[in-house]
């Protein structure tokens, strides 16, 4: 009985977790050899959201933000995501540590 119950509970928990993230506002960010597309993402303040990060460049890239305490490294052709906690109104810069010579991007929470 326990062999059947534990996998069933794990599947149920995964379903709830996936359902909770499915409703998040989602923004797409493409990084192409250190260039952010779009360079600015506007989000509502005080609301959790998800950023889907796509590395469309030829080398590794990184989505990093010191004030958000987020860091995500991606190989070429890889897509991943980060979930950002609710933000106070303001500007939150992000950068690609592999291309520090290029302009930063920013999230603006309004």
C-alpha positions as CSV (number, residue, x, y, z in Angstrom):
1,X,0.0,0.0,0.0
2,X,2.8,2.4,0.9
3,X,4.5,1.7,-2.5
4,X,1.4,3.0,-4.3
5,X,0.6,5.8,-1.9
6,X,4.0,7.6,-2.0
7,X,4.3,8.0,-5.8
8,X,0.6,9.1,-5.9
9,X,1.3,11.8,-3.3
10,X,4.4,12.9,-5.2
11,X,2.5,13.2,-8.4
12,X,-0.3,15.1,-6.7
13,X,2.2,17.5,-5.1
14,X,3.9,18.1,-8.4
15,X,0.6,18.8,-10.0
16,X,-0.2,21.5,-7.4
17,X,3.3,23.0,-7.8
18,X,3.0,23.1,-11.5
19,X,-0.5,24.6,-11.3
20,X,0.7,27.3,-8.9
21,X,3.4,28.4,-11.4
22,X,1.2,28.1,-14.4
23,X,-0.8,31.1,-13.3
24,X,2.2,33.4,-12.9
25,X,2.5,36.4,-15.2
26,X,5.4,35.4,-17.5
27,X,7.9,37.5,-19.4
28,X,10.3,36.3,-22.0
29,X,13.9,37.5,-22.1
30,X,16.2,36.5,-24.9
31,X,20.0,36.9,-24.4
32,X,22.0,36.9,-27.6
33,X,25.7,37.2,-27.0
34,X,25.2,39.6,-24.1
35,X,22.4,41.7,-25.6
36,X,19.1,41.6,-23.8
37,X,15.9,41.4,-25.9
38,X,14.0,43.3,-24.5
39,X,16.4,45.4,-22.5
40,X,13.6,46.6,-20.1
41,X,10.9,44.4,-18.6
42,X,8.0,46.3,-16.9
43,X,6.1,44.3,-14.3
44,X,3.4,45.1,-11.7
45,X,4.8,45.8,-8.3
46,X,4.0,43.5,-5.4
47,X,3.2,40.5,-7.6
48,X,5.3,37.4,-8.1
49,X,6.2,36.6,-11.7
50,X,8.3,34.3,-13.9
51,X,11.0,35.2,-16.5
52,X,11.7,32.7,-19.2
53,X,15.3,33.2,-20.2
54,X,16.4,32.0,-23.6
55,X,20.1,31.9,-24.6
56,X,20.0,32.5,-28.4
57,X,23.7,33.3,-28.6
58,X,26.7,31.2,-29.6
59,X,28.3,31.0,-26.1
60,X,27.3,30.7,-22.5
61,X,25.3,33.5,-20.9
62,X,24.1,34.5,-17.5
63,X,21.1,36.3,-16.2
64,X,22.2,37.9,-13.0
65,X,20.8,40.5,-10.7
66,X,22.5,41.5,-7.5
67,X,19.4,43.3,-5.9
68,X,17.2,40.4,-6.8
69,X,19.7,37.8,-5.7
70,X,19.2,35.8,-8.9
71,X,21.8,34.1,-11.0
72,X,21.1,31.7,-13.9
73,X,23.8,30.4,-16.2
74,X,22.7,28.9,-19.6
75,X,24.6,27.1,-22.3
76,X,23.9,28.0,-25.9
77,X,20.4,27.1,-27.1
78,X,19.1,26.5,-23.6
79,X,15.9,27.9,-22.2
80,X,15.2,28.1,-18.5
81,X,13.2,30.3,-16.1
82,X,13.4,32.1,-12.8
83,X,10.6,33.1,-10.5
84,X,10.9,36.5,-9.0
85,X,9.3,37.4,-5.6
86,X,7.0,40.4,-5.3
87,X,9.0,43.6,-5.8
88,X,8.6,47.1,-4.4
89,X,8.2,49.8,-7.0
90,X,11.6,50.6,-8.5
91,X,14.4,49.6,-10.9
92,X,16.2,46.3,-10.6
93,X,19.2,46.0,-13.0
94,X,20.4,42.7,-14.4
95,X,23.5,41.8,-16.4
96,X,25.3,39.0,-18.2
97,X,28.6,38.3,-16.3
98,X,30.1,36.8,-19.5
99,X,29.6,40.2,-21.3
100,X,30.3,42.9,-18.7
101,X,31.3,45.3,-21.4
102,X,27.7,45.5,-22.8
103,X,24.8,47.5,-21.3
104,X,22.7,46.1,-18.5
105,X,19.0,45.3,-18.7
106,X,16.5,46.3,-16.1
107,X,13.2,45.3,-14.5
108,X,10.9,48.2,-13.7
109,X,8.3,47.4,-11.1
110,X,5.4,49.8,-11.1
